[in-house]
C-alpha cells in the first residue's frame, strides 16, 4: 500500500424516513461489534423514541468500515466522524 496516498473525504447527506429503524440498526451494530449494553447504547445514540441521527450514522459507518477491512488485511481505512450531540430537554 502506498503510505503517501492522500486521504479521500466522503460527505453524505441523507433524509431519515424512519428514525426507529435507523436506531435499531445502529443499536444492533453497537451490541454485536462493540459489545455495548443497552444502557451504553442509549447513552451513545439516544433512546429509540428520540435517537441522535449523527451518532447512529457514525456507528453505521464504523460498522461498514470494519466489514470492509475484514475482507482485505492490507486495507487501511480510518473512519473519522464529527458529530454534534443535540441538547436533550
N, C-alpha and C positions, 0 to 999 in steps of 0.2 A: 504494500500500500504506500502511496506517495504521502509522506509525512508533511510535505509543504503545501498540500492541497488547501485551497481557500474554502472557508465554510460557506454553505448554502443556506440562505434564510428562506423559510417557507412560512407564509402567512395564510391562515384560514379564517374565513368569515362564514358563519352559518346561522341559520334560523332554527331554533329549537321548537319542534312541533309538539313534543311530549317530554316534558321535564322529568316526569316519573320514570320513563323508560331510560332516559339519559342517566339518571341517578342509579337505577337498577344495574345497568351495565358497568358503570364506574364502581359501584359497591362490590359487584361480583369480582372484578379485577383486583380491587383493593384487598378483598378477603383471600382470594386464591394466590395472587402473585406476591402480596406483601404481608400475608398472614395478619391482617388488621382485624381487630374486634369490631363489633357493631358500634360500640361507643367511640372508638377511634375513627371509624368511617364517618359517623355523624359529625364528629368534631372537625374532620378534614373537609368533607364535601357538603355538610349540612344535612338536614333531615330530608327524607323522601318527599315530604309535602312542600318543602321550600329549599330545593338544592341550590348550591352555588355553581352555576354553569361553567365558569372558568376553572374551578377546582376539579369538576367532573371531567372536563375536556383534558386537563393536564394528566389525570390518571389514565384516561383512554389512550392518549398519545404515548405515554410512557409504556403502557401495555403493548401497543403496536410496535414500538421501537424494540422492546425486549423480544417479541416474537420474530422480528426481522433479524436480530442478532443471533438467535438460536440457529438459523439456517446457514450462517456464514461466520465461522470463527475469526475471519480477518476483517469483518465489518466493524468499523469504528464510528458509531453514531453516538453523539452526545445530545440528549434532548435538553432543551432549555425552554422552560415555560415561565412566563411572567403573568402573574395573576394579581388582581386587586380584590381582596375579600370585601364583600358587601357588609355594611353595618347591619347588625341584627337588631330588630326592635324588641 
